[in-house]
Amino acid sequence: MAKYVTFFSYTAETWAKMIANPSDRRAAVQAAAESLGGSVDAAYFMFGAHDGFVITDLPDSGRAAGLSIAVSSTGAIRALETHEIFASSDLPAVLERAAAVQGTYREPGT
């Protein structure tokens, strides 16, 4: 399974609904991820450009895209970004692939 981090920001209307009826949103995200054969690793709220983020394990990028689109379609989110992530222990293999390509790639205009 691949891991994805999704940054989200709620609309003002969604915040108002959550203030009026507080609940743990992780359960809703977990149910959505499970419907696609995945799970939620972590869910956090934060200060800054986004209101929070969720880390999910999903079988593939098509399912990650499906989850993002389904959540976005509700209108409760004003901004949503999903990115595939990988462990730092995977970086050496990624760099080996980069080294293999580095000699074959040509800069634009060359």
C-alpha positions as CSV (number, residue, x, y, z in Angstrom):
1,M,0.0,0.0,0.0
2,A,1.1,3.5,-0.6
3,K,0.9,6.4,1.9
4,Y,-0.7,9.7,1.1
5,V,-0.9,13.0,3.1
6,T,-3.9,15.1,2.5
7,F,-3.9,18.7,3.7
8,F,-7.4,20.3,4.2
9,S,-9.0,23.5,5.1
10,Y,-12.7,23.8,6.1
11,T,-15.1,26.4,4.9
12,A,-16.5,28.9,7.5
13,E,-19.8,27.2,7.2
14,T,-18.3,23.8,8.1
15,W,-16.5,25.2,11.1
16,A,-19.8,26.7,12.3
17,K,-21.5,23.3,11.9
18,M,-18.7,21.6,13.8
19,I,-18.8,24.2,16.6
20,A,-22.6,23.5,17.0
21,N,-22.1,19.7,16.8
22,P,-18.6,18.7,17.8
23,S,-17.4,15.2,16.8
24,D,-14.3,13.3,16.0
25,R,-13.9,13.6,12.2
26,R,-11.3,10.8,12.0
27,A,-14.1,8.2,12.1
28,A,-15.7,9.6,9.0
29,V,-12.4,9.6,7.2
30,Q,-11.6,6.1,8.4
31,A,-14.9,4.8,7.0
32,A,-14.2,6.5,3.6
33,A,-10.7,5.1,3.4
34,E,-11.9,1.6,4.4
35,S,-14.5,1.7,1.6
36,L,-11.5,2.0,-0.8
37,G,-9.5,-0.8,0.8
38,G,-7.4,1.5,2.9
39,S,-7.0,3.0,6.4
40,V,-6.1,6.1,8.3
41,D,-2.6,6.3,9.9
42,A,-3.0,9.7,11.5
43,A,-5.2,12.8,11.6
44,Y,-4.2,16.1,13.0
45,F,-5.5,19.7,13.2
46,M,-3.0,22.6,13.0
47,F,-2.6,26.3,12.7
48,G,-1.4,27.9,9.4
49,A,-2.3,27.7,5.8
50,H,-4.3,24.5,6.3
51,D,-6.6,23.4,9.1
52,G,-5.2,19.9,9.3
53,F,-3.9,16.8,7.6
54,V,-4.6,13.1,7.3
55,I,-2.2,10.3,6.5
56,T,-3.8,7.4,4.7
57,D,-2.7,4.0,3.4
58,L,-4.4,3.3,0.2
59,P,-3.8,0.6,-2.5
60,D,-3.1,3.0,-5.3
61,S,-3.2,6.6,-6.5
62,G,-6.6,6.1,-8.3
63,R,-8.2,5.3,-4.9
64,A,-6.4,8.3,-3.3
65,A,-7.8,10.5,-6.0
66,G,-11.3,9.0,-5.5
67,L,-11.1,9.8,-1.8
68,S,-10.0,13.4,-2.5
69,I,-12.7,13.9,-5.0
70,A,-15.4,12.4,-2.8
71,V,-14.4,14.6,0.1
72,S,-14.2,17.7,-2.1
73,S,-17.6,17.1,-3.6
74,T,-19.3,17.7,-0.3
75,G,-18.5,21.4,-0.3
76,A,-17.3,21.2,3.3
77,I,-13.7,21.8,2.3
78,R,-12.4,25.0,0.7
79,A,-8.9,23.6,0.0
80,L,-7.6,20.1,-0.3
81,E,-4.1,18.8,-1.4
82,T,-3.2,15.1,-1.6
83,H,0.4,14.0,-2.0
84,E,1.9,10.5,-2.1
85,I,4.6,10.2,0.5
86,F,7.4,7.7,1.2
87,A,9.6,6.8,4.1
88,S,13.0,8.3,4.6
89,S,14.4,4.8,4.4
90,D,13.2,4.6,0.7
91,L,15.3,7.7,-0.2
92,P,18.5,5.8,-1.1
93,A,16.7,3.7,-3.8
94,V,15.0,6.9,-5.1
95,L,18.4,8.6,-5.4
96,E,19.8,5.5,-7.2
97,R,17.0,5.9,-9.8
98,A,17.8,9.6,-10.1
99,A,21.4,8.8,-10.7
100,A,20.5,6.4,-13.5
101,V,18.4,9.0,-15.2
102,Q,20.7,12.0,-14.6
103,G,23.0,11.2,-17.5
104,T,20.2,10.8,-20.0
105,Y,18.1,13.9,-19.2
106,R,18.8,17.1,-21.2
107,E,17.9,20.5,-20.0
108,P,15.4,22.6,-22.0
109,G,17.2,24.5,-24.8
110,T,20.1,22.1,-25.1
